[in-house]
Amino acid sequence: MTYLGAGPAPGPVIQAALAAAPILVAVDGGVSHAAAISTRPTRILGDLDSQPEALPEAFADVPVTHIAEQESTDFDKALRTVPADLALGVGFLGGRVDHELACFHTLLRYAHLKVLLLSETDVVTLAPPRGVMRLAVDTRLSFFPLQPVRVTSTGVRWPLTAEWLDPRDRIGTSNIVTAGRVTLEASDPGCLVIAPADCLGQMIDYRRQSDVWPEKHA
């Protein structure tokens, strides 16, 4: 499933997501992006405060779920209303920094789901308990903690052995892949994995083949 938000979402990025996850859910203002590429969503949802006043005629019979509460973001509303075994999000990275940070918070909140966010430059996901990435040598790969988490990694220039990453102290940005097989283990949910956007297929495989956090962590 692809969730399409209101943030920056170039047509080629949306199409890349839909090629991998063809069921489209338009999240509030994401309707405008769907209309721009003439792609009909299967559902529209959110608080609808940034949706166009009039839907395109082709979208007239698309089911609309209006969730009026303002305690959560539209991305949060999407994950809890239409969960998927594996989902991509476009239109949630870039643009306003507070919106982007809120989306990272939502990834952590729903750590038991397999979700990847895609932009023109990056693909971002939350590290599962353990997993293997198969990436080309010299690929940029970053590990960014949202909270203290103990991490072990191999196959990168600066590997970690049960070491703590902490947003207040030590982070792991701009590492480099040195072997085609990269392993990553995390003690708890809370570590973002960030790779170039053209690694989307490999990152989908990474999440598809990895375990998930128990829902109690979410």
Secondary structure in CASP SS format (residue, H / E / C, confidence):
PFRMAT SS
TARGET T0000
AUTHOR 0000-0000-0000
METHOD secondary structure of the structure
MODEL  1
M C 1.00
T E 1.00
Y E 1.00
L E 1.00
G C 1.00
A C 1.00
G C 1.00
P C 1.00
A C 1.00
P C 1.00
G H 1.00
P H 1.00
V H 1.00
I H 1.00
Q H 1.00
A H 1.00
A H 1.00
L H 1.00
A H 1.00
A H 1.00
A C 1.00
P C 1.00
I C 1.00
L E 1.00
V E 1.00
A E 1.00
V E 1.00
D C 1.00
G C 1.00
G H 1.00
V H 1.00
S H 1.00
H H 1.00
A H 1.00
A H 1.00
A H 1.00
I C 1.00
S C 1.00
T C 1.00
R C 1.00
P C 1.00
T C 1.00
R E 1.00
I E 1.00
L E 1.00
G E 1.00
D C 1.00
L C 1.00
D C 1.00
S C 1.00
Q C 1.00
P C 1.00
E C 1.00
A C 1.00
L C 1.00
P C 1.00
E H 1.00
A H 1.00
F H 1.00
A C 1.00
D C 1.00
V C 1.00
P C 1.00
V E 1.00
T E 1.00
H E 1.00
I C 1.00
A C 1.00
E C 1.00
Q C 1.00
E C 1.00
S C 1.00
T C 1.00
D H 1.00
F H 1.00
D H 1.00
K H 1.00
A H 1.00
L H 1.00
R H 1.00
T H 1.00
V C 1.00
P C 1.00
A C 1.00
D C 1.00
L E 1.00
A E 1.00
L E 1.00
G E 1.00
V E 1.00
G C 1.00
F C 1.00
L C 1.00
G C 1.00
G C 1.00
R C 1.00
V H 1.00
D H 1.00
H H 1.00
E H 1.00
L H 1.00
A H 1.00
C H 1.00
F H 1.00
H H 1.00
T H 1.00
L H 1.00
L H 1.00
R H 1.00
Y C 1.00
A C 1.00
H C 1.00
L C 1.00
K E 1.00
V E 1.00
L E 1.00
L E 1.00
L E 1.00
S C 1.00
E C 1.00
T C 1.00
D E 1.00
V E 1.00
V E 1.00
T E 1.00
L E 1.00
A C 1.00
P C 1.00
P C 1.00
R E 1.00
G E 1.00
V E 1.00
M E 1.00
R E 1.00
L C 1.00
A C 1.00
V C 1.00
D C 1.00
T C 1.00
R E 1.00
L E 1.00
S E 1.00
F E 1.00
F E 1.00
P E 1.00
L C 1.00
Q C 1.00
P C 1.00
V E 1.00
R E 1.00
V E 1.00
T E 1.00
S E 1.00
T E 1.00
G C 1.00
V E 1.00
R C 1.00
W C 1.00
P C 1.00
L E 1.00
T E 1.00
A E 1.00
E E 1.00
W E 1.00
L E 1.00
D C 1.00
P C 1.00
R C 1.00
D C 1.00
R C 1.00
I C 1.00
G E 1.00
T E 1.00
S E 1.00
N E 1.00
I E 1.00
V E 1.00
T C 1.00
A C 1.00
G C 1.00
R E 1.00
V E 1.00
T E 1.00
L E 1.00
E E 1.00
A E 1.00
S C 1.00
D C 1.00
P C 1.00
G C 1.00
C E 1.00
L E 1.00
V E 1.00
I E 1.00
A E 1.00
P E 1.00
A H 1.00
D H 1.00
C H 1.00
L H 1.00
G H 1.00
Q H 1.00
M H 1.00
I H 1.00
D H 1.00
Y H 1.00
R H 1.00
R H 1.00
Q H 1.00
S C 1.00
D C 1.00
V C 1.00
W C 1.00
P C 1.00
E H 1.00
K H 1.00
H H 1.00
A C 1.00
END
